Amino acid sequence: MLRQVLLSASRSTKVKNLVETAPVTSALVRRFVAGDHAFDAVRATEHLAAQGLYATVDHLGEDTLDPAHAEAACVACLMLLSRLRDAGLARNAEVSVKLSALGGALPGGAALALRHARNICAAAEKAGTTVTLDMEDHTTTDATLETLRALRADYPWVGAVLQASLRRTEADCRDLAGEGSRVRLCKGAYRAPGFAAFTTRADVDLSYVRCLKILMAGAGYPMVATHDPRLVELAGMLAARNRRAPGSYEYQMLYGVRPAEQARLAARGERVRIYVPYGDQWYGYLVRRLAERPANLAFFLRSVAGRH
């Protein structure tokens, strides 16, 4: 019931206006979304860099159903990369890209999204940074990995994202744990049926541990995306067990979530990268994240209260 209410709210202009103007909710948005424009993302990245933190910046937008919108999303990423380069931040920030924002859901969209992604990767290489290809709904996993393989033929540094909530991910980790392979491991926020995904928090956590062990023991570059203190600690133990030097893996956390922990890890000499979302589609993004896992609502509110 709560999920349906949140999904309805994500499509309501009236609720959007309320969220934008109400002091409490607007403060929440400002904490978790950098802003509407590229300069907001650059400013947030600069602030993070001053604290010794890295960034992966995402221009918000998913499920594009218009080729013109897909083109606009590509142009926005190119502009962002240009601004990061001009600000001297390319070494501190990469971009995260969703294939659905580049037209992946359109008829013949796989080729369109690949073309846009190639252009973004070329611009990132010119700027001196990298790209990570975001993972989305479980039905798109094969298509996303196919696009990843195509991009890595020319840009081997393109990062992948794997979701521990999916039953297939342990095998995918083995496939992607090769030399130089950048893999972000997250728990996963998208809902999926029981035949494709683990349905309990405990099983997802155990899957994350199994997958993390594979990536840390492999020859690639693990990107440990979690706020769970137990998994953060485990990642450090696995890195030590596999004799990984600082900088041969990294932690990733969301913008505005557990900033004290981000600072603690960075002060310890760890590389910490913050996921920085921006764009005028922040409202739908934020509410859909809550709808995918309504328990996130309490999590975000506790974060605002400073408990995380």
C-alpha positions as CSV (number, residue, x, y, z in Angstrom):
1,M,0.0,0.0,0.0
2,L,2.8,2.5,0.9
3,R,4.6,1.7,-2.3
4,Q,1.5,2.5,-4.4
5,V,1.1,5.8,-2.5
6,L,4.7,6.7,-3.2
7,L,4.4,5.8,-6.8
8,S,1.3,7.9,-7.2
9,A,3.1,10.8,-5.4
10,S,5.9,10.5,-8.0
11,R,3.5,11.5,-10.7
12,S,1.7,14.2,-8.8
13,T,2.5,17.8,-9.8
14,K,0.8,19.1,-6.6
15,V,2.8,16.8,-4.4
16,K,6.0,17.8,-6.2
17,N,5.3,21.5,-5.6
18,L,4.7,20.8,-1.9
19,V,7.9,18.8,-1.6
20,E,9.8,21.7,-3.3
21,T,8.5,24.4,-1.1
22,A,7.9,22.7,2.3
23,P,10.9,23.5,4.6
24,V,11.4,20.0,5.9
25,T,11.1,18.1,2.6
26,S,13.0,20.7,0.6
27,A,15.9,20.4,3.1
28,L,15.8,16.6,2.5
29,V,16.1,17.1,-1.3
30,R,19.0,19.5,-0.9
31,R,20.8,17.0,1.2
32,F,20.4,14.1,-1.2
33,V,20.4,15.8,-4.6
34,A,23.0,18.3,-5.7
35,G,20.6,20.5,-7.6
36,D,18.9,21.0,-10.9
37,H,21.9,22.0,-13.0
38,A,25.4,20.9,-14.0
39,F,27.0,23.8,-12.1
40,D,25.3,22.4,-9.0
41,A,26.9,19.0,-9.6
42,V,30.3,20.6,-10.2
43,R,30.0,22.7,-7.0
44,A,29.1,19.6,-5.0
45,T,32.0,17.7,-6.6
46,E,34.4,20.5,-5.7
47,H,33.2,20.5,-2.1
48,L,33.7,16.7,-1.9
49,A,37.2,17.0,-3.5
50,A,38.2,19.5,-0.8
51,Q,37.4,16.8,1.8
52,G,39.5,14.2,0.0
53,L,36.5,12.5,-1.5
54,Y,35.8,11.4,-5.1
55,A,32.5,11.6,-7.0
56,T,30.5,9.7,-9.6
57,V,27.9,12.2,-11.0
58,D,24.6,11.1,-12.4
59,H,22.4,13.3,-14.6
60,L,18.9,12.2,-13.5
61,G,16.5,10.7,-16.0
62,E,15.3,7.2,-16.8
63,D,12.9,5.4,-19.1
64,T,13.3,7.9,-21.9
65,L,10.6,7.2,-24.5
66,D,11.5,9.9,-27.0
67,P,14.7,10.0,-29.2
68,A,15.0,13.7,-28.7
69,H,15.1,13.2,-24.9
70,A,17.7,10.6,-25.2
71,E,19.8,13.0,-27.3
72,A,19.3,15.7,-24.7
73,A,20.5,13.3,-21.9
74,C,23.6,12.5,-23.9
75,V,24.3,16.2,-24.5
76,A,23.8,16.9,-20.8
77,C,26.5,14.2,-19.9
78,L,28.9,15.7,-22.5
79,M,28.4,19.2,-21.0
80,L,28.9,17.9,-17.5
81,L,32.2,16.2,-18.5
82,S,33.3,19.5,-20.2
83,R,32.5,21.5,-17.0
84,L,34.3,18.9,-14.8
85,R,37.4,19.1,-17.0
86,D,37.3,22.9,-17.1
87,A,37.0,23.0,-13.3
88,G,40.0,20.7,-12.9
89,L,37.9,18.0,-11.4
90,A,38.2,15.3,-13.9
91,R,40.6,13.4,-11.7
92,N,38.1,13.5,-8.8
93,A,34.9,12.7,-10.7
94,E,33.5,10.3,-13.2
95,V,30.0,10.0,-14.6
96,S,27.4,7.3,-14.1
97,V,25.1,6.6,-17.0
98,K,21.7,4.8,-17.3
99,L,21.1,3.2,-20.6
100,S,17.3,3.8,-20.2
101,A,18.1,7.6,-20.1
102,L,19.9,7.2,-23.4
103,G,17.0,5.6,-25.2
104,G,17.5,2.0,-24.3
105,A,13.8,1.3,-23.9
106,L,12.9,2.6,-27.3
107,P,12.3,0.4,-30.3
108,G,15.8,-0.4,-31.5
109,G,17.0,1.4,-28.4
110,A,20.0,-0.8,-27.7
111,A,21.8,0.5,-30.7
112,L,20.8,4.1,-29.9
113,A,21.9,3.9,-26.3
114,L,25.2,2.3,-27.3
115,R,25.9,5.1,-29.8
116,H,25.2,7.7,-27.1
117,A,27.2,5.8,-24.5
118,R,30.2,5.6,-27.0
119,N,30.1,9.4,-27.4
120,I,30.0,9.9,-23.6
121,C,33.0,7.5,-23.2
122,A,35.0,9.3,-25.9
123,A,34.4,12.6,-24.1
124,A,35.3,11.1,-20.7
125,E,38.5,9.7,-22.1
126,K,39.4,13.1,-23.6
127,A,38.6,14.8,-20.2
128,G,40.8,12.3,-18.4
129,T,38.1,10.4,-16.4
130,T,35.9,7.4,-16.6
131,V,32.3,6.2,-16.9
132,T,30.3,3.7,-15.0
133,L,27.3,2.0,-16.6
134,D,24.5,1.8,-14.1
135,M,22.4,-1.3,-13.7
136,E,18.6,-1.0,-13.6
137,D,15.6,-3.4,-13.5
138,H,16.5,-7.1,-13.6
139,T,14.9,-7.5,-17.0
140,T,17.6,-5.3,-18.5
141,T,20.7,-7.0,-17.0
142,D,21.7,-9.0,-20.1
143,A,21.3,-6.1,-22.4
144,T,23.3,-3.8,-20.1
145,L,26.1,-6.4,-19.8
146,E,26.1,-6.8,-23.6
147,T,26.5,-3.0,-24.0
148,L,29.2,-3.1,-21.4
149,R,31.2,-5.6,-23.4
150,A,30.8,-3.6,-26.6
151,L,32.0,-0.4,-24.8
152,R,35.0,-2.2,-23.2
153,A,36.3,-3.2,-26.6
154,D,37.4,0.4,-27.0
155,Y,37.2,1.7,-23.4
156,P,38.3,-1.1,-21.1
157,W,38.0,1.2,-18.1
158,V,34.1,1.4,-18.3
159,G,32.7,0.4,-14.9
160,A,30.0,-2.1,-14.3
161,V,27.3,-2.3,-11.6
162,L,26.1,-5.6,-10.1
163,Q,23.2,-6.0,-7.7
164,A,23.6,-8.5,-4.9
165,S,19.9,-8.9,-4.6
166,L,19.8,-10.8,-7.9
167,R,20.4,-14.5,-7.8
168,R,22.6,-14.4,-10.9
169,T,25.1,-11.9,-9.5
170,E,27.5,-14.3,-8.0
171,A,28.2,-15.8,-11.4
172,D,28.3,-12.3,-13.0
173,C,31.0,-11.3,-10.4
174,R,33.1,-14.3,-11.5
175,D,32.8,-13.2,-15.1
176,L,33.7,-9.6,-14.4
177,A,36.5,-10.0,-11.8
178,G,39.2,-10.0,-14.4
179,E,42.3,-7.7,-14.7
180,G,41.4,-4.0,-14.6
181,S,37.6,-4.6,-14.5
182,R,35.9,-1.9,-12.4
183,V,32.8,-3.3,-10.7
184,R,30.5,-1.5,-8.4
185,L,28.7,-4.0,-6.1
186,C,25.5,-2.7,-4.5
187,K,22.6,-4.4,-2.8
188,G,20.1,-3.2,-5.5
189,A,17.0,-1.0,-5.1
190,Y,14.8,-2.4,-7.9
191,R,12.0,-4.8,-7.1
192,A,12.2,-8.3,-8.8
193,P,10.3,-11.5,-8.5
194,G,11.5,-14.4,-6.3
195,F,12.8,-16.5,-9.2
196,A,15.2,-13.7,-10.1
197,A,16.0,-12.1,-6.7
198,F,16.5,-12.9,-3.1
199,T,13.4,-11.7,-1.1
200,T,14.7,-11.3,2.4
201,R,17.2,-8.8,3.8
202,A,19.3,-11.6,5.3
203,D,19.6,-13.4,2.0
204,V,20.6,-10.2,0.2
205,D,23.3,-9.5,2.8
206,L,24.7,-13.1,2.4
207,S,24.7,-12.7,-1.3
208,Y,26.6,-9.4,-1.0
209,V,29.2,-11.1,1.2
210,R,29.7,-13.9,-1.3
211,C,30.0,-11.5,-4.2
212,L,32.4,-9.2,-2.4
213,K,34.7,-12.1,-1.6
214,I,34.9,-13.0,-5.3
215,L,35.6,-9.4,-6.3
216,M,38.2,-8.8,-3.6
217,A,40.0,-12.0,-4.5
218,G,39.9,-11.2,-8.2
219,A,42.2,-9.1,-10.4
220,G,39.7,-6.3,-10.9
221,Y,38.9,-3.1,-9.1
222,P,36.0,-3.6,-6.6
223,M,33.8,-0.6,-5.8
224,V,32.1,-1.4,-2.5
225,A,28.7,0.5,-2.6
226,T,27.2,0.2,0.8
227,H,26.3,2.2,4.0
228,D,26.1,-1.0,6.1
229,P,28.7,-0.7,8.8
230,R,29.1,-4.5,8.9
231,L,29.9,-4.7,5.1
232,V,32.2,-1.7,5.3
233,E,34.2,-3.5,8.0
234,L,34.1,-6.8,6.1
235,A,35.4,-5.0,2.9
236,G,38.4,-3.8,4.9
237,M,39.1,-7.3,6.2
238,L,38.8,-8.9,2.8
239,A,41.1,-6.2,1.3
240,A,43.7,-7.0,4.0
241,R,43.3,-10.7,3.5
242,N,43.9,-10.4,-0.2
243,R,46.8,-8.0,0.3
244,R,45.1,-5.2,-1.5
245,A,46.8,-1.8,-1.3
246,P,44.7,1.4,-0.7
247,G,43.6,2.6,-4.1
248,S,43.2,-0.9,-5.5
249,Y,39.5,-0.8,-4.5
250,E,37.1,1.9,-3.2
251,Y,34.1,2.5,-1.1
252,Q,31.0,4.2,-2.6
253,M,28.2,6.0,-0.7
254,L,25.3,8.2,-1.6
255,Y,25.5,12.0,-1.5
256,G,24.3,13.2,1.9
257,V,24.2,9.7,3.6
258,R,26.6,9.0,6.5
259,P,29.0,12.0,5.7
260,A,30.8,11.4,9.0
261,E,31.6,7.8,7.9
262,Q,32.7,9.0,4.5
263,A,35.1,11.4,6.2
264,R,36.4,8.7,8.6
265,L,37.2,6.3,5.8
266,A,38.9,9.0,3.7
267,A,41.0,10.0,6.8
268,R,42.0,6.4,7.1
269,G,43.6,6.6,3.7
270,E,40.7,4.8,1.9
271,R,39.4,6.0,-1.5
272,V,35.8,7.0,-1.0
273,R,33.5,7.9,-4.0
274,I,30.2,9.7,-3.5
275,Y,27.2,9.1,-5.9
276,V,26.1,12.7,-6.7
277,P,22.7,12.9,-8.5
278,Y,21.5,16.1,-10.1
279,G,19.0,17.3,-12.7
280,D,15.4,18.6,-12.8
281,Q,14.0,15.1,-12.7
282,W,15.2,14.7,-9.1
283,Y,11.6,14.5,-7.7
284,G,10.7,11.3,-9.5
285,Y,14.1,9.9,-8.8
286,L,13.9,10.5,-5.1
287,V,10.3,9.2,-4.7
288,R,10.9,6.1,-6.9
289,R,13.8,5.2,-4.7
290,L,11.5,5.3,-1.7
291,A,8.8,3.4,-3.5
292,E,11.2,0.6,-4.6
293,R,12.0,-0.1,-1.0
294,P,9.6,1.8,1.4
295,A,11.9,1.0,4.3
296,N,14.2,3.6,2.7
297,L,11.8,6.3,3.8
298,A,12.8,5.7,7.4
299,F,16.4,5.4,6.4
300,F,16.5,8.8,4.7
301,L,14.6,10.5,7.5
302,R,17.1,9.0,10.1
303,S,19.9,10.3,7.9
304,V,18.4,13.8,8.0
305,A,18.2,13.5,11.7
306,G,21.9,12.7,11.8
307,R,21.7,9.1,12.9
308,H,23.7,7.8,9.9
